[in-house]
Amino acid sequence: MSEKLYTVGKIVNTHGIRGELKIVPETDFPEERFAPGSKLLFVDPEKGTVLPQIVESARDHKTMYIVRFKGFTNINEVEKYKGWLLKVEEQYLSELPEDEFYHHEILGCTVVTDEGEELGTISEILSPGANDVWVVKRPKGKPLLLPYIDEVVLNVDIEAKKVTVHIMEGLLDL
């Protein structure tokens, strides 16, 4: 397995006694990632252990997903996986429509204003509500929070790892 792996969730707890796990999704496509038959990997963040798994069933539960993986029928079989990450291999990533991006494609991009000023690099993506917010780590000063809206983000060039933005009045004052 030499492919890149992408995090799609974190196992935070067990649910009930029948081997189900509570997952905090870290993906924009939880319905696809946790669909029955999906191939995911359990990854121990401390030891790096990787265990292939197949989703048997899943359901949305508040801000989490309750997922049962094939072969697990008892709480004692899954309890040891609390804190582990769920990852997907690159080959299972879907093609996205134009103007949509995976987080890993955006992170690390250089942000430049429409006037040519380099602002920094995107270090984090927040999803607080109506639209994502891209956190730009600046060489000096506080991070810049850019709303991912058409009026601000003018162009995203994934190949060049460059994002062109228009800074609206007051955005840099925060």
Phi and psi restraints in degrees (value plus and minus 20) as a CYANA .aco file:
   2 SER   PHI    -116.6   -76.6
   2 SER   PSI     -18.6    21.4
   3 GLU   PHI     -92.9   -52.9
   3 GLU   PSI     139.5   179.5
   4 LYS   PHI     -90.9   -50.9
   4 LYS   PSI     128.0   168.0
   5 LEU   PHI    -135.9   -95.9
   5 LEU   PSI     122.9   162.9
   6 TYR   PHI    -145.0  -105.0
   6 TYR   PSI     112.4   152.4
   7 THR   PHI     -91.6   -51.6
   7 THR   PSI     111.3   151.3
   8 VAL   PHI    -140.3  -100.3
   8 VAL   PSI     -26.3    13.7
   9 GLY   PHI     159.1   199.1
   9 GLY   PSI     151.1   191.1
  10 LYS   PHI    -151.2  -111.2
  10 LYS   PSI     114.4   154.4
  11 ILE   PHI    -101.0   -61.0
  11 ILE   PSI      95.2   135.2
  12 VAL   PHI    -125.5   -85.5
  12 VAL   PSI     -40.7    -0.7
  13 ASN   PHI    -191.4  -151.4
  13 ASN   PSI     155.2   195.2
  14 THR   PHI    -112.4   -72.4
  14 THR   PSI     147.5   187.5
  15 HIS   PHI    -157.6  -117.6
  15 HIS   PSI      96.8   136.8
  16 GLY   PHI      49.2    89.2
  16 GLY   PSI    -182.1  -142.1
  17 ILE   PHI    -133.8   -93.8
  17 ILE   PSI     -16.2    23.8
  18 ARG   PHI    -120.0   -80.0
  18 ARG   PSI       2.1    42.1
  19 GLY   PHI      66.3   106.3
  19 GLY   PSI      -4.5    35.5
  20 GLU   PHI    -107.4   -67.4
  20 GLU   PSI     133.3   173.3
  21 LEU   PHI    -142.7  -102.7
  21 LEU   PSI     123.3   163.3
  22 LYS   PHI    -108.9   -68.9
  22 LYS   PSI     106.1   146.1
  23 ILE   PHI    -139.3   -99.3
  23 ILE   PSI     109.1   149.1
  24 VAL   PHI    -110.5   -70.5
  24 VAL   PSI      92.7   132.7
  25 PRO   PHI     -89.8   -49.8
  25 PRO   PSI     120.5   160.5
  26 GLU   PHI    -145.8  -105.8
  26 GLU   PSI      28.3    68.3
  27 THR   PHI    -168.1  -128.1
  27 THR   PSI     131.3   171.3
  28 ASP   PHI    -101.9   -61.9
  28 ASP   PSI     -25.4    14.6
  29 PHE   PHI    -146.0  -106.0
  29 PHE   PSI      36.3    76.3
  30 PRO   PHI     -83.1   -43.1
  30 PRO   PSI     -52.7   -12.7
  31 GLU   PHI     -82.0   -42.0
  31 GLU   PSI     -56.9   -16.9
  32 GLU   PHI     -97.8   -57.8
  32 GLU   PSI     -65.7   -25.7
  33 ARG   PHI     -85.0   -45.0
  33 ARG   PSI     -57.1   -17.1
  34 PHE   PHI    -123.8   -83.8
  34 PHE   PSI      -1.9    38.1
  35 ALA   PHI     -89.9   -49.9
  35 ALA   PSI     125.6   165.6
  36 PRO   PHI     -73.3   -33.3
  36 PRO   PSI     113.8   153.8
  37 GLY   PHI      74.7   114.7
  37 GLY   PSI     -30.9     9.1
  38 SER   PHI     -84.5   -44.5
  38 SER   PSI     119.4   159.4
  39 LYS   PHI    -118.5   -78.5
  39 LYS   PSI      95.2   135.2
  40 LEU   PHI    -143.8  -103.8
  40 LEU   PSI     149.1   189.1
  41 LEU   PHI    -143.2  -103.2
  41 LEU   PSI     111.6   151.6
  42 PHE   PHI    -102.5   -62.5
  42 PHE   PSI     108.6   148.6
  43 VAL   PHI    -147.5  -107.5
  43 VAL   PSI     101.8   141.8
  44 ASP   PHI     -97.7   -57.7
  44 ASP   PSI      95.4   135.4
  45 PRO   PHI     -87.1   -47.1
  45 PRO   PSI     -40.1    -0.1
  46 GLU   PHI    -108.1   -68.1
  46 GLU   PSI     -67.0   -27.0
  47 LYS   PHI    -119.2   -79.2
  47 LYS   PSI     -36.5     3.5
  48 GLY   PHI      61.0   101.0
  48 GLY   PSI     -13.1    26.9
  49 THR   PHI     -81.0   -41.0
  49 THR   PSI     116.0   156.0
  50 VAL   PHI    -143.0  -103.0
  50 VAL   PSI     105.7   145.7
  51 LEU   PHI    -145.9  -105.9
  51 LEU   PSI      96.3   136.3
  52 PRO   PHI     -87.8   -47.8
  52 PRO   PSI     119.7   159.7
  53 GLN   PHI    -160.2  -120.2
  53 GLN   PSI     138.6   178.6
  54 ILE   PHI    -144.3  -104.3
  54 ILE   PSI     111.9   151.9
  55 VAL   PHI     -90.7   -50.7
  55 VAL   PSI     108.7   148.7
  56 GLU   PHI    -114.0   -74.0
  56 GLU   PSI     -65.1   -25.1
  57 SER   PHI    -175.8  -135.8
  57 SER   PSI     137.9   177.9
  58 ALA   PHI    -176.3  -136.3
  58 ALA   PSI     130.6   170.6
  59 ARG   PHI    -167.9  -127.9
  59 ARG   PSI     128.7   168.7
  60 ASP   PHI     -92.2   -52.2
  60 ASP   PSI     115.1   155.1
  61 HIS   PHI    -162.8  -122.8
  61 HIS   PSI      78.2   118.2
  62 LYS   PHI      39.3    79.3
  62 LYS   PSI    -138.3   -98.3
  63 THR   PHI    -118.3   -78.3
  63 THR   PSI     -11.0    29.0
  64 MET   PHI    -143.1  -103.1
  64 MET   PSI     158.8   198.8
  65 TYR   PHI    -142.6  -102.6
  65 TYR   PSI     120.3   160.3
  66 ILE   PHI    -121.3   -81.3
  66 ILE   PSI      98.0   138.0
  67 VAL   PHI    -145.8  -105.8
  67 VAL   PSI     117.1   157.1
  68 ARG   PHI    -133.1   -93.1
  68 ARG   PSI     112.5   152.5
  69 PHE   PHI    -124.7   -84.7
  69 PHE   PSI     128.4   168.4
  70 LYS   PHI     -77.3   -37.3
  70 LYS   PSI     118.0   158.0
  71 GLY   PHI      72.8   112.8
  71 GLY   PSI     -29.0    11.0
  72 PHE   PHI    -131.0   -91.0
  72 PHE   PSI     104.1   144.1
  73 THR   PHI    -149.3  -109.3
  73 THR   PSI     -17.7    22.3
  74 ASN   PHI    -162.4  -122.4
  74 ASN   PSI     123.3   163.3
  75 ILE   PHI     -76.5   -36.5
  75 ILE   PSI     -54.8   -14.8
  76 ASN   PHI     -86.4   -46.4
  76 ASN   PSI     -44.8    -4.8
  77 GLU   PHI     -99.1   -59.1
  77 GLU   PSI     -43.6    -3.6
  78 VAL   PHI    -130.8   -90.8
  78 VAL   PSI     -33.6     6.4
  79 GLU   PHI     -76.7   -36.7
  79 GLU   PSI     -54.7   -14.7
  80 LYS   PHI     -88.3   -48.3
  80 LYS   PSI     -32.0     8.0
  81 TYR   PHI    -112.1   -72.1
  81 TYR   PSI     -19.4    20.6
  82 LYS   PHI     -77.4   -37.4
  82 LYS   PSI     111.3   151.3
  83 GLY   PHI      73.1   113.1
  83 GLY   PSI     -31.2     8.8
  84 TRP   PHI     -96.9   -56.9
  84 TRP   PSI     140.3   180.3
  85 LEU   PHI    -119.8   -79.8
  85 LEU   PSI     132.1   172.1
  86 LEU   PHI    -126.4   -86.4
  86 LEU   PSI     107.4   147.4
  87 LYS   PHI    -147.3  -107.3
  87 LYS   PSI     140.6   180.6
  88 VAL   PHI    -145.7  -105.7
  88 VAL   PSI     125.5   165.5
  89 GLU   PHI     -97.1   -57.1
  89 GLU   PSI     131.3   171.3
  90 GLU   PHI     -75.3   -35.3
  90 GLU   PSI     -55.0   -15.0
  91 GLN   PHI     -82.2   -42.2
  91 GLN   PSI     -40.2    -0.2
  92 TYR   PHI    -116.0   -76.0
  92 TYR   PSI     -15.5    24.5
  93 LEU   PHI     -95.5   -55.5
  93 LEU   PSI     118.1   158.1
  94 SER   PHI    -106.7   -66.7
  94 SER   PSI     135.0   175.0
  95 GLU   PHI     -90.1   -50.1
  95 GLU   PSI     115.2   155.2
  96 LEU   PHI    -119.5   -79.5
  96 LEU   PSI     132.4   172.4
  97 PRO   PHI     -83.7   -43.7
  97 PRO   PSI     143.4   183.4
  98 GLU   PHI     -78.4   -38.4
  98 GLU   PSI     124.7   164.7
  99 ASP   PHI      48.7    88.7
  99 ASP   PSI      -1.5    38.5
 100 GLU   PHI    -143.2  -103.2
 100 GLU   PSI     125.1   165.1
 101 PHE   PHI    -160.5  -120.5
 101 PHE   PSI     131.2   171.2
 102 TYR   PHI     -98.9   -58.9
 102 TYR   PSI     129.7   169.7
 103 HIS   PHI     -75.2   -35.2
 103 HIS   PSI     -61.8   -21.8
 104 HIS   PHI     -84.4   -44.4
 104 HIS   PSI     -41.1    -1.1
 105 GLU   PHI     -98.3   -58.3
 105 GLU   PSI     -49.5    -9.5
 106 ILE   PHI    -106.3   -66.3
 106 ILE   PSI     -60.2   -20.2
 107 LEU   PHI     -79.3   -39.3
 107 LEU   PSI     112.5   152.5
 108 GLY   PHI      71.4   111.4
 108 GLY   PSI     -27.0    13.0
 109 CYS   PHI     -89.0   -49.0
 109 CYS   PSI     123.1   163.1
 110 THR   PHI    -100.0   -60.0
 110 THR   PSI     116.2   156.2
 111 VAL   PHI    -125.9   -85.9
 111 VAL   PSI     106.9   146.9
 112 VAL   PHI    -148.2  -108.2
 112 VAL   PSI     119.1   159.1
 113 THR   PHI     -96.0   -56.0
 113 THR   PSI     144.9   184.9
 114 ASP   PHI     -87.6   -47.6
 114 ASP   PSI     -28.5    11.5
 115 GLU   PHI    -119.3   -79.3
 115 GLU   PSI     -16.9    23.1
 116 GLY   PHI      74.1   114.1
 116 GLY   PSI     -18.1    21.9
 117 GLU   PHI    -102.3   -62.3
 117 GLU   PSI     108.3   148.3
 118 GLU   PHI    -101.8   -61.8
 118 GLU   PSI     106.5   146.5
 119 LEU   PHI    -118.7   -78.7
 119 LEU   PSI     -50.1   -10.1
 120 GLY   PHI     128.2   168.2
 120 GLY   PSI    -177.9  -137.9
 121 THR   PHI    -144.0  -104.0
 121 THR   PSI     129.9   169.9
 122 ILE   PHI     -95.5   -55.5
 122 ILE   PSI     101.3   141.3
 123 SER   PHI    -129.5   -89.5
 123 SER   PSI     -37.2     2.8
 124 GLU   PHI    -180.4  -140.4
 124 GLU   PSI     134.4   174.4
 125 ILE   PHI    -145.5  -105.5
 125 ILE   PSI     102.2   142.2
 126 LEU   PHI    -123.9   -83.9
 126 LEU   PSI     128.7   168.7
 127 SER   PHI    -146.0  -106.0
 127 SER   PSI      51.4    91.4
 128 PRO   PHI     -98.3   -58.3
 128 PRO   PSI     -37.8     2.2
 129 GLY   PHI     158.1   198.1
 129 GLY   PSI    -136.5   -96.5
 130 ALA   PHI     -79.1   -39.1
 130 ALA   PSI     -57.9   -17.9
 131 ASN   PHI    -162.8  -122.8
 131 ASN   PSI     138.6   178.6
 132 ASP   PHI     -89.3   -49.3
 132 ASP   PSI     137.5   177.5
 133 VAL   PHI    -144.1  -104.1
 133 VAL   PSI     105.5   145.5
 134 TRP   PHI    -115.1   -75.1
 134 TRP   PSI     105.3   145.3
 135 VAL   PHI    -110.8   -70.8
 135 VAL   PSI     100.5   140.5
 136 VAL   PHI    -124.4   -84.4
 136 VAL   PSI      96.4   136.4
 137 LYS   PHI     -98.5   -58.5
 137 LYS   PSI     101.9   141.9
 138 ARG   PHI    -121.4   -81.4
 138 ARG   PSI     131.9   171.9
 139 PRO   PHI     -79.1   -39.1
 139 PRO   PSI     -56.6   -16.6
 140 LYS   PHI    -156.0  -116.0
 140 LYS   PSI     124.0   164.0
 141 GLY   PHI      70.4   110.4
 141 GLY   PSI    -195.3  -155.3
 142 LYS   PHI     -92.1   -52.1
 142 LYS   PSI     135.8   175.8
 143 PRO   PHI     -82.2   -42.2
 143 PRO   PSI     131.5   171.5
 144 LEU   PHI    -119.9   -79.9
 144 LEU   PSI     113.4   153.4
 145 LEU   PHI    -122.5   -82.5
 145 LEU   PSI      94.0   134.0
 146 LEU   PHI    -127.1   -87.1
 146 LEU   PSI      99.4   139.4
 147 PRO   PHI     -90.7   -50.7
 147 PRO   PSI     116.8   156.8
 148 TYR   PHI    -104.3   -64.3
 148 TYR   PSI      62.5   102.5
 149 ILE   PHI    -152.7  -112.7
 149 ILE   PSI     137.4   177.4
 150 ASP   PHI     -78.7   -38.7
 150 ASP   PSI     -53.4   -13.4
 151 GLU   PHI     -89.5   -49.5
 151 GLU   PSI     -43.1    -3.1
 152 VAL   PHI    -123.8   -83.8
 152 VAL   PSI     -73.8   -33.8
 153 VAL   PHI    -107.4   -67.4
 153 VAL   PSI      88.3   128.3
 154 LEU   PHI    -109.0   -69.0
 154 LEU   PSI     -59.3   -19.3
 155 ASN   PHI    -173.0  -133.0
 155 ASN   PSI     118.2   158.2
 156 VAL   PHI    -142.2  -102.2
 156 VAL   PSI      97.0   137.0
 157 ASP   PHI    -131.9   -91.9
 157 ASP   PSI      74.2   114.2
 158 ILE   PHI     -82.1   -42.1
 158 ILE   PSI     -60.7   -20.7
 159 GLU   PHI     -79.6   -39.6
 159 GLU   PSI     -64.1   -24.1
 160 ALA   PHI    -109.0   -69.0
 160 ALA   PSI     -22.8    17.2
 161 LYS   PHI      34.4    74.4
 161 LYS   PSI      27.2    67.2
 162 LYS   PHI    -154.3  -114.3
 162 LYS   PSI     114.2   154.2
 163 VAL   PHI    -140.7  -100.7
 163 VAL   PSI     106.7   146.7
 164 THR   PHI    -121.7   -81.7
 164 THR   PSI     110.2   150.2
 165 VAL   PHI    -149.1  -109.1
 165 VAL   PSI     137.8   177.8
 166 HIS   PHI    -129.8   -89.8
 166 HIS   PSI     101.2   141.2
 167 ILE   PHI    -105.2   -65.2
 167 ILE   PSI      91.3   131.3
 168 MET   PHI     -93.2   -53.2
 168 MET   PSI     136.6   176.6
 169 GLU   PHI     -77.5   -37.5
 169 GLU   PSI     111.9   151.9
 170 GLY   PHI      70.1   110.1
 170 GLY   PSI     -33.0     7.0
 171 LEU   PHI     -86.4   -46.4
 171 LEU   PSI     -58.7   -18.7
 172 LEU   PHI    -102.9   -62.9
 172 LEU   PSI     -31.7     8.3
 173 ASP   PHI     -98.6   -58.6
 173 ASP   PSI     -36.5     3.5
